[in-house]
Amino acid sequence: MATRKDPVGSRPCQAATSGLRHQAVTASKHLDNLLERSFPSFGGAYLRRIWMLLDEAIGQGIPMTLSVAGPVTASGQHYSWLNPLLETGWFAYISVTDAICYHDAHRAIASVQEHDFQEVPIFGDDGQLREEEIIRITDIGFPESVLFDTDAYLCRLLRLPEFQKRMTGPEFRYRLGAHFAQAEKQKGAAEGLLALCHRKSIPVFVGAPADGSVFLNSTLLWALKEACGDQYGFELDLHGEVLESCAYHWWGLHDSVPKNLGTLVLGGGVPKNFNLQPEPALSQIFGFEDIRGYLYDIQITTAPVTDGSLSSCPPAEAVTWGKVDKTHYRKTTESFSCDYSIVMPILTKALLDKRQRLLQLEQELGSDTLLERHPEAQGYLRPTDGFRLFDMRDSLRQKLFAQIQQHASRLRRATGSNATSET
C-alpha cells in the first residue's frame, strides 16, 4: 500500500476562514458526506471538525488511544458503539475507570438478565426506587441484587491462584477479561468490553483503581487477610502500570509505522489524565529526548473550560505541557462541548460505513487503484486484528528499561542519588 510523507492531512479543519458547507441533507447519500457538508456552523461545525479529524487520523493509520469516563458498560453503550469501534483494530490501548470494568461483569453472571436493566426517569421518585431496591445511574435502573451477585462473582475470581501475585492493571484486566469471556460464552450473553479487549490484546488502564467496586472487593479480601489471617496475595503494581503506559507511548513514537500517536478523549477525569501522562513521564521525569505528545487530540466533553479542571482543558492547553504536538495542533486537535453519548453512535457508524465502502471498492478496483483514488484506505483497511500491544508488553517494557539503564547515571544525578549498580 502507498504511504504518506506528511503525517498531517491538508484539510484546514481549524482554518481561520473557509467557505460554509451548507449542502442540503437530501443531497448526501452517506453519513460521512452529511457530516462533512451539512453542518455549516455553531455546534454542528464542531461535530464536523471532530468527524474530519477522526477520519484523517484513521486514514493515515495513526495508532489511536481512547479514554472514556462514564458508565458506558452499565448503560450498554459498549454494545451499541464502543465495542464496534474497538473491533476495527484502530485503537492501541484504552484508559477507563474501575467502575466501567465492574459494570462490565454484570451481564456475564448467570443470575443477571438483560431485562434487569431498564430505563427510569431522571427526576422520578428515588425514594420509591430505594424501597424497591432499584439502583439508578442517570436514567438506567437495575436491581440492587445485581451488585451483590457481581461482588460475589468477583470475589470468587480474585481468590483464584492466577491472581495471587503482584501484577499491573493491564495484566489484571486481561485476566479478568478471559474469565468474563468464558462466562459470557457459557451464558450466551453478548461479548463485553473486557472480553473484547482480551481477545484483541488491547491493554486496559485504570488510573484510579481504588475508586471503584472491583478494588473494593479486593479490599474486602485483603482486610480478611490482615484481620483474620486469610490467604490472599493479589496486589496491583502501580509503578509497573505507569511504566507500561510509557512503554506503549515509546512504541507509538519510535516503533509504530507512522511514528506518531493520536487520542480520542470521551469525557474527562482520571481516564483522560492517565491517558495524557506518558509524555510528561518520559520527557519531564525521565528526561528522554525526542519524546512528543499526541499528534491528534480529539476531545468530547461537557466540562466548561473556565472551571480549571483537567476534564475541560482543551488540547491547546495540553500543548503547553508537552502532551500534544506543538507543531501541528492547530490542524490536528479539537475539543467539542457535548455529551459524547449523543454523538459517538453517529461518528462510529460513519466510520464503519466508510470502512465498508472502501472495502467494497478494493474488491472492485484492486488495492493500487483504490489507494490512488482514496489514499485514506491504507489506514481504514488496516487488519482488524489490531496492534495487540499486550502481547508485546514484555519486550516493550524491556526496551524502555534498556533506555533507563543507558541513562542511569544522569537519572541518578537528577534524583540526588549516589547509588550505583553492579550490573
C-alpha positions in Angstrom: 0.0 0.0 0.0 1.1 3.6 -0.6 2.4 5.7 2.2 2.0 9.4 3.0 5.1 11.5 3.5 3.3 14.2 5.6 1.7 12.7 8.8 -0.7 15.6 8.8 -3.5 16.0 6.3 -4.0 19.1 4.2 -7.6 19.8 5.2 -7.8 23.1 7.2 -10.0 21.7 10.0 -9.3 24.8 12.1 -8.5 27.4 9.4 -9.2 31.0 10.3 -11.5 31.4 7.3 -13.2 28.9 5.0 -16.4 28.7 3.0 -19.5 27.5 4.8 -20.6 24.0 4.0 -24.4 24.1 3.8 -25.4 21.4 1.3 -28.9 20.2 1.7 -29.2 17.0 3.7 -31.2 15.4 0.8 -28.0 15.6 -1.4 -26.0 13.3 0.9 -26.0 9.6 0.2 -23.7 8.6 3.0 -23.4 9.7 6.7 -19.9 10.9 6.3 -21.0 13.2 3.4 -23.7 14.6 5.6 -21.2 15.3 8.4 -18.8 17.0 6.1 -21.2 19.1 4.0 -24.4 19.8 6.0 -23.1 21.1 9.4 -22.0 24.6 8.4 -21.8 26.4 11.8 -22.2 26.6 15.5 -22.1 23.3 17.4 -22.6 21.4 14.2 -19.4 22.8 12.9 -17.6 21.4 15.9 -19.1 18.0 15.2 -18.0 18.3 11.6 -14.4 19.1 12.6 -14.4 16.2 15.1 -15.5 13.9 12.3 -12.9 15.1 9.9 -10.1 14.8 12.4 -11.1 11.2 13.2 -11.4 10.4 9.5 -8.0 12.0 8.9 -6.2 10.2 11.8 -7.6 6.8 11.0 -7.0 7.3 7.3 -3.3 7.9 8.0 -3.0 4.7 10.0 -2.2 6.6 13.3 -2.4 4.3 16.3 -5.1 5.8 18.5 -5.6 5.6 22.2 -9.0 6.0 23.8 -10.0 7.4 27.2 -13.6 7.0 28.4 -15.2 8.4 31.6 -18.8 7.5 32.5 -20.8 4.3 33.0 -20.7 3.0 29.4 -20.9 -0.6 30.3 -23.8 -0.3 32.8 -25.8 1.6 30.2 -24.9 -0.9 27.4 -23.1 1.7 25.3 -20.3 -0.7 24.8 -22.7 -2.9 22.8 -24.0 -0.1 20.7 -20.8 1.8 19.7 -17.7 1.2 21.8 -17.1 -2.4 21.1 -17.8 -2.0 17.3 -15.3 0.9 17.3 -12.6 -1.2 19.1 -13.3 -4.1 16.8 -11.8 -2.2 13.9 -8.2 -2.6 15.3 -7.6 1.2 15.1 -7.1 1.6 18.8 -3.9 0.6 20.6 -5.0 0.8 24.2 -7.7 2.4 26.4 -8.0 4.2 29.7 -11.2 3.8 31.6 -12.5 3.7 35.2 -12.7 0.8 37.6 -16.4 1.3 37.6 -16.5 0.6 33.8 -14.7 -2.7 34.4 -17.0 -3.5 37.4 -20.3 -2.9 35.5 -18.8 -4.9 32.5 -19.0 -8.0 34.7 -22.8 -7.8 35.3 -24.1 -9.4 32.2 -21.6 -12.3 32.5 -23.3 -13.5 35.6 -25.9 -16.3 35.3 -28.4 -14.6 37.7 -28.4 -11.3 35.7 -30.5 -10.9 32.6 -30.6 -8.1 30.1 -34.2 -7.2 31.0 -32.9 -6.4 34.5 -31.6 -3.1 33.0 -34.4 -0.7 32.4 -34.9 3.0 31.5 -36.1 5.0 34.5 -37.0 8.7 35.0 -34.1 11.0 35.9 -36.4 13.2 38.0 -38.6 10.4 39.3 -39.2 9.2 42.9 -35.7 7.9 44.0 -37.1 7.2 47.5 -39.5 4.7 45.9 -36.7 3.2 43.8 -34.8 2.7 47.0 -37.8 0.9 48.6 -37.9 -1.3 45.5 -34.2 -2.0 45.8 -33.5 -0.4 42.4 -30.2 1.2 41.7 -30.3 4.3 39.4 -27.5 5.6 37.2 -28.9 8.7 35.5 -31.8 7.1 33.5 -30.7 3.5 34.0 -32.2 1.3 36.7 -31.4 -2.2 37.7 -31.9 -4.5 40.8 -29.5 -4.0 43.7 -29.1 -7.7 43.7 -27.0 -7.3 40.5 -24.4 -5.5 42.6 -24.4 -8.2 45.3 -24.1 -11.0 42.7 -21.3 -9.2 40.9 -19.4 -8.7 44.2 -19.7 -12.4 44.9 -18.6 -13.3 41.4 -15.5 -11.0 41.6 -14.5 -12.3 45.0 -14.5 -15.9 43.6 -12.3 -14.8 40.7 -9.9 -12.8 42.9 -9.3 -15.9 45.1 -8.2 -17.9 42.1 -4.5 -18.9 42.1 -3.7 -16.9 39.0 -4.5 -13.7 40.8 -2.4 -14.4 43.9 0.6 -12.2 42.9 1.6 -8.7 42.2 0.7 -7.5 38.7 0.0 -4.4 36.7 -3.6 -3.3 36.0 -3.5 -4.2 32.3 -2.5 -7.8 33.2 -5.2 -7.9 35.9 -7.9 -6.7 33.5 -6.6 -9.0 30.7 -7.1 -12.0 33.1 -10.5 -10.7 34.2 -11.4 -10.4 30.5 -10.6 -14.0 29.9 -13.0 -15.1 32.7 -15.7 -12.7 31.6 -15.5 -14.0 28.1 -15.8 -17.6 29.3 -18.8 -16.8 31.5 -20.5 -14.8 28.7 -20.0 -17.6 26.3 -21.5 -20.2 28.7 -24.4 -17.9 29.3 -24.9 -16.9 25.7 -24.5 -13.2 26.6 -23.1 -10.7 24.2 -19.3 -10.1 24.4 -18.4 -7.4 26.9 -15.7 -4.8 26.9 -13.0 -6.6 28.8 -13.7 -9.8 26.9 -13.2 -8.0 23.6 -10.0 -6.3 24.9 -8.7 -9.7 26.0 -9.5 -11.2 22.6 -7.8 -8.3 20.7 -5.0 -7.9 23.2 -5.9 -4.3 23.9 -4.3 -3.1 27.2 -6.8 -1.6 29.6 -5.6 1.1 32.0 -7.4 2.4 35.1 -5.6 5.4 36.6 -7.6 5.4 39.9 -8.2 1.7 40.7 -9.2 2.3 44.3 -12.2 4.4 43.1 -14.4 1.5 42.1 -16.0 -1.7 43.2 -13.6 -4.1 41.6 -11.0 -2.8 44.0 -13.5 -2.6 46.9 -14.0 -6.3 46.6 -10.2 -6.8 46.6 -10.1 -4.6 49.7 -12.5 -7.0 51.5 -10.3 -10.0 50.8 -7.2 -8.0 51.8 -8.9 -7.0 55.1 -9.8 -10.6 55.9 -6.1 -11.4 55.3 -4.9 -8.6 57.6 -7.6 -9.1 60.3 -8.1 -12.9 60.3 -5.1 -14.4 58.5 -6.9 -15.5 55.4 -4.8 -16.3 52.3 -4.8 -13.5 49.7 -1.9 -12.4 47.6 -3.3 -10.1 44.9 -1.6 -6.7 44.6 -1.6 -4.0 42.0 1.7 -2.8 40.7 1.1 0.8 40.1 4.7 1.7 39.3 4.7 -1.1 36.7 1.4 0.1 35.3 2.6 3.6 34.7 5.9 2.3 33.2 3.8 0.0 30.9 1.8 3.0 29.6 5.2 4.8 28.9 6.4 1.7 27.0 3.4 1.8 24.7 3.8 5.5 24.2 7.5 4.9 23.3 6.4 2.2 20.9 4.0 4.6 19.2 6.7 7.3 18.7 9.6 5.1 17.7 8.4 1.7 16.6 5.0 2.1 15.0 4.8 2.7 11.3 3.5 6.3 11.4 5.9 7.1 14.3 3.0 9.1 15.9 0.0 8.6 18.1 -3.5 10.1 18.3 -6.1 10.1 21.1 -9.8 10.2 21.4 -10.9 11.6 24.7 -14.5 11.0 25.8 -15.4 12.8 29.0 -12.6 13.7 31.3 -11.5 12.8 34.8 -8.7 10.4 35.7 -9.1 8.3 32.4 -8.1 11.4 30.4 -5.3 12.4 32.8 -3.8 9.0 32.8 -4.1 8.8 29.0 -2.1 12.0 28.7 0.6 11.3 31.3 3.1 9.1 29.3 4.6 12.1 27.5 5.5 14.1 30.6 6.7 11.0 32.4 9.1 10.2 29.6 10.2 13.8 28.8 9.9 15.7 32.1 10.6 13.0 34.7 12.9 10.6 32.8 14.4 13.4 30.7 14.4 11.5 27.4 14.8 13.4 24.2 12.7 13.0 21.1 9.5 12.5 23.1 6.4 14.1 21.6 2.8 14.3 22.7 -0.2 13.2 20.7 -0.3 14.3 17.0 -4.1 14.1 17.1 -6.1 15.0 20.1 -9.9 14.8 19.6 -11.9 15.5 22.7 -15.7 15.5 23.5 -16.5 16.7 27.0 -19.3 18.6 28.8 -16.9 20.3 31.3 -16.8 24.1 31.0 -13.3 25.2 30.1 -13.4 28.0 32.7 -13.7 25.7 35.7 -9.9 24.9 35.7 -10.4 21.1 35.7 -8.4 18.8 33.6 -11.7 17.4 32.3 -12.3 20.6 30.4 -8.8 21.6 29.4 -8.6 21.8 25.6 -5.7 20.3 23.5 -4.1 23.7 23.1 -3.6 23.9 26.9 -2.1 20.4 26.8 0.4 21.7 24.2 2.0 23.8 26.9 2.6 20.7 28.9 4.1 18.8 26.0 1.2 16.3 26.0 0.1 17.4 22.5 2.3 18.1 19.5 3.0 21.8 19.4 3.8 22.0 15.6 0.5 20.7 14.2 -2.1 21.1 16.9 -3.9 23.9 15.1 -4.8 21.5 12.4 -5.0 18.2 14.3 -6.9 18.9 17.5 -10.4 19.9 18.6 -12.4 20.0 21.7 -16.2 19.7 21.3 -18.5 20.7 24.2 -21.0 17.9 24.0 -22.2 14.7 25.8 -20.3 12.1 23.9 -23.2 9.6 24.3 -25.1 11.8 21.8 -22.6 11.8 19.0 -20.5 8.7 19.4 -23.1 6.3 17.8 -23.3 8.7 14.8 -19.5 9.1 14.5 -18.9 5.4 14.9 -21.5 4.5 12.3 -20.0 7.0 9.8 -16.5 5.5 10.3 -17.7 1.9 10.0 -19.8 2.7 6.9 -16.9 4.4 5.2 -14.6 1.4 6.0 -17.2 -0.9 4.5 -17.4 1.2 1.3 -13.6 1.3 0.9 -13.5 -2.5 1.4 -16.1 -2.9 -1.4 -14.1 -0.5 -3.6 -11.0 -2.5 -3.0 -12.7 -5.6 -4.3 -14.0 -3.7 -7.4 -10.9 -1.7 -8.2 -7.9 -3.5 -6.7 -5.6 -2.1 -4.0 -3.4 0.0 -6.2 -6.3 1.9 -7.9 -8.1 2.3 -4.7 -5.1 3.9 -3.0 -4.6 6.3 -5.9 -8.2 7.5 -5.6 -8.6 7.1 -1.8 -5.3 7.1 0.0 -7.1 7.0 3.3 -8.0 3.4 2.6 -4.5 2.5 3.8 -5.4 3.4 7.3 -9.1 2.4 7.2 -8.4 -1.1 5.9 -5.7 -2.0 8.4 -6.0 -5.6 9.7 -8.8 -5.7 12.3 -6.6 -7.9 14.4 -5.1 -4.6 15.6 -1.8 -3.7 17.3 -2.0 -6.4 20.0 0.2 -4.4 22.3 -0.5 -6.5 25.4 1.1 -9.5 23.5 4.3 -7.3 23.2 4.2 -5.9 26.7 7.3 -7.7 28.0 9.5 -6.8 25.0 8.3 -3.2 25.0 8.9 -2.8 28.7 12.4 -4.3 28.4 13.1 -1.8 25.6 12.2 1.0 27.9 14.2 -0.4 30.7 17.2 -0.6 28.4 16.8 3.2 27.8 16.7 3.7 31.6 19.9 1.7 32.1 21.6 3.6 29.3 20.8 6.9 31.1 21.1 5.6 34.7 24.0 7.9 35.6 22.1 11.1 34.5 18.9 9.9 36.2 20.7 9.2 39.5 22.2 12.7 39.4 18.9 14.2 38.7 17.3 12.5 41.7 20.3 13.3 44.0 21.1 9.6 44.3 24.6 8.3 44.8 23.5 4.7 44.3 25.5 2.5 42.0 24.7 -0.8 40.4 27.0 -3.7 39.7 25.1 -4.5 36.5 
